[in-house]
Each structure stands twice: as structure tokens, then as C-alpha cells.
Amino acid sequence: MTVQASSVPAKKASVALIRSWPLTLFSSLLFPLLLCLGFWQLHRAGEKAAINAAIDARLSSQPRSIIELGEDLDNYQPVRLHGRYTDEYYLLDNQTRNGRPGYEVLQIFVSGGQRWIINRGWVAAPPQRNELPEIHWPMAAKVITGFLYPVATSDKGRKTTSEKRIQRVNTVFTGRLQLARPDWSIRLTADSDTALVTDWQLLNSPPERHQAYATQWFAMAIALVILWFFAATNLPRKLRE
């Protein structure tokens, strides 16, 4: 009898601490979800950091002759080509740097009788949309260095390559250029003397972005606890008393 009598006041005291059971139930369901999303973003940040490290290791290796590689091509493999640029170039539209609109310049380079599509980098767009930037290239033979970058596989796209301004680089586009390997492009490195602006972003979302997302989810979880504490409990009033 004594135990039952003492448990009743304790139960009433615990119930009295909660002012809004619906908000408490909602918070108890949402809080672990926010934590899971935060830890998932941290996991994604770790994955992207590992990918970045692998890419950096690959790019730091010595470039090899594209002819020497033959069929042994791989993502971000540094390569070296000796040959000449042709007058065939295209401007990949809607490319920005520091908020400024521009284009990436893709130009045909012939090496050892093989045609390759070279992404030379970024140029700013003229003020008027109907104007195109002037593109210059050396007429003499050159040695260029870059790295292999895969071309997106697609069966959709324009059926012509007569226009300089293009909207995407995919196998529909490259498949009509008589390239040695239409499934690969070569992005120039900054030390290649025909390179333009080459601050390549190789990942759509860097690790820092996922870390920022994780911080946001954890901040929302903390805000939810504070909201629950003040809106769904009597603890603030009891503390004041």
C-alpha cells in the first residue's frame, strides 16, 4: 500500500511536466529523423573526401602518351598529346565562374592521325547574347597535357554539329565528330600553354557542402529541442518557481 501511494504522486508529477502531448509526440518522432539526416550528410562528406583524395592521387601521376595508352583509358588519367588544333571548336553554353556567364571551349586536336575533343577551359561571354567570344589557338604543332574525362552517354540531343554554341556534351554530340574515342574528352591542365581558365569542379557537390548540410540538420534538431522545452513542457515555469 505504501508503494502504491508513493507512485501516484510521482506519476502525476511526471505527467504535469508535459503541457502538450501532441507536440511532444511530434518532436519525439522528428528529432531522431533530423539526427539521422545530419549523420547521413557527414557520411556523404566522408565519401566525397575519399573520392577527392583518389582523384588528386590520380591527377598527380605523370601524364602518359595517349597513343601509348591504347585502349587502357580510365577516369582522370593524365595524358600527353602531340599534334595540332583544327579550326573546329564548339562553345559549351551556360558555364559560370564567380557568377560571370561564359562558355567552355571544346576544340578538335589531331594527334597521330587520331581526332580528340579537347576541353580547353572557360572564357567569359560577351555582353550581348548574339555575340560569341573570339577563340585563338596556335597554328604550329603543340604538346598538350590534360586528363581523361568521360562523356555522358545519351541518345538525346541535337542532330547537327554545325552551330558553335552547344548545350551539352554527350555521345550524340561527340559521335558525329569522327573522334578516336567519342566516349572520352580531354580536359587541359593549367600548365598546358593552350589552356584557358581551368578551375575544374570535378564533383557536383564537394565535401564542404555536405558538412554544411549536416550542420543545418543538427541545428534544426537543437532548435526542435528548444521549441519542445518551452512550448510543450512546464519546466520553464517550474524553474522560475
Secondary structure, DSSP 8 states (H G I E B T S, - for coil): -HHHHHHHHHHHHHHHTBS-HHHHHHHHHHHHHHHHHHHHHHHHHHHHHHHHHHHHHHHTS--EEHHHHTT---TT-EEEEEEEEEEEEEEEEEEEETTEEEEEEEEEEEETTEEEEEEEEEEE--SSTT--------SS-EEEEEEEEE-B--S-S-S---SSEES--BHHHHTTTT-S-TTEEEEE-TTSTT--B-----SSS-HHHHHHHHHHHHHHHHHHHHHHHHHSBSHHHHHH-
